[in-house]
Amino acid sequence: MKHELFCLQNLKFLYNPSVKKVIIIGAGAAGLMSAIKAAENSEVILLEKMPKPGLKILVSGKGRCNVTNAGPMSELISAFGRNGKFLYHAFSVFSNEDLVKFLNGIGVETVVERGNRVFPKSQRSKDVLNALKGEAVRRGVKIVLNSPVKSLNVNGSSVKGVILQSGQTLDADYVIMATGGKSFPGLGTTGDGYEMLREIGHTVTPLYPGLVPLITKEKWVKELEGLSLRNVKITAICGKKRFSHFGDMVFTSSGISGPIVLTLSSEIVPFLRHPLSAEIDLKPALSDEILDRRLLREFTAQGKRMFKNAMHALLPASLIPVFVGMSGINGDKKCSEITKEERKKILLLLKHFPITILGTEGFAHAIVTKGGVSLKEVDPKTMRSKIADNLFITGELLDIDAITGGYNLQAAFSTGFVAGSAAR
């Protein structure tokens, strides 16, 4: 699509006083949607500092692009926790159903998978990106790559355009900020949008990596790298607060990850000023009483077998050596010789398998940024800044973040749609 690229040195808005001029900073999900919508009535320049647009779209959903979630509005709002209500208007104006219809209309068929996650039928994120780029170009959007913005050009309380790193100034009637957060900085989201907004008076709440793998104190996790645990429950203790999630997780070379760990991370990261105690319930479907009866039954039936071998009926093979070591019971001990007190230790370990969380793998491995521009300073009906005239703020720049499942991309598309609609 060579025709989508423009030379910055020769780039100017066409002179037509009756047509509004819009500059959008950042060609990700929010930026592309803003551009597509704004181009209905305005002349649009979409600036992207990277050599290619939409790099984060390409890696989302492990390269499959989980574009949204097909759940009801109430679930979408609740997925964003305390700040979810800010998105009520955006989701009403451009819902998950609207997004799916829009994608279908530009050639992207979708399918709904487990957990109401919506993916392109092709299972390829590049198909979503190519369709969005193609639609933007079809509507006359000028996409300019390798064009980092240094700052917003402000006159009094009004934003008049942007100043590029090259020193060039581009004037516009409206500017839409869609630079993304700080997650995956290698893809261009280095947090520069926050700095530009701080410079003109916006408040940015503390920023943390969200939906990010966790690092643990225990070194034995390296031995379990790649081991997935299904249908378990993890709980982190943060002072008087306890955060718990049920589902799947995986051990990494330095800690833990997987769906329930990523969700947990966004809740506990503000508390990670010091190590946090956590525990894994390896058998959450069984009460202590039922699990104790099962242990007694297993040990009675396998009386002549060694303890470590009998545990294969309850645990993945690679976890057994670690589990046996933590129990303090000789793994070679016959099951018939296991005492009642030892059985209690085994039961306690199965229901409260301990792990210590030291920190996260940082923004380089985070799916989203937690924190952002204060929502008190943004109009939820337009995404217009309350600090500076003619400025709109979208997507991950805002102090909104959700659990995994397509919610965060939906927020990017919806806030981009609203901003693009208003900037005209």
PyMOL commands that set and color helices and strands:
alter all, ss='L'
color gray80, all
select helices_A, chain A and resi 2-4+8-10+29-38+55-63+73-78+81-93+96-105+114-116+125-138+185-187+192-199+219-224+259-271+288-301+307-313+317-327+335-337+340-351+363-365+375-377+395-397+407-422
alter helices_A, ss='H'
color red, helices_A
select strands_A, chain A and resi 20-25+42-47+68-69+110-113+117-120+142-144+149-155+158-164+169-171+174-177+208-210+214-216+228-238+241-251+255-257+276-281+353-360+368-370+391-393
alter strands_A, ss='S'
color yellow, strands_A
deselect
rebuild
show_as cartoon
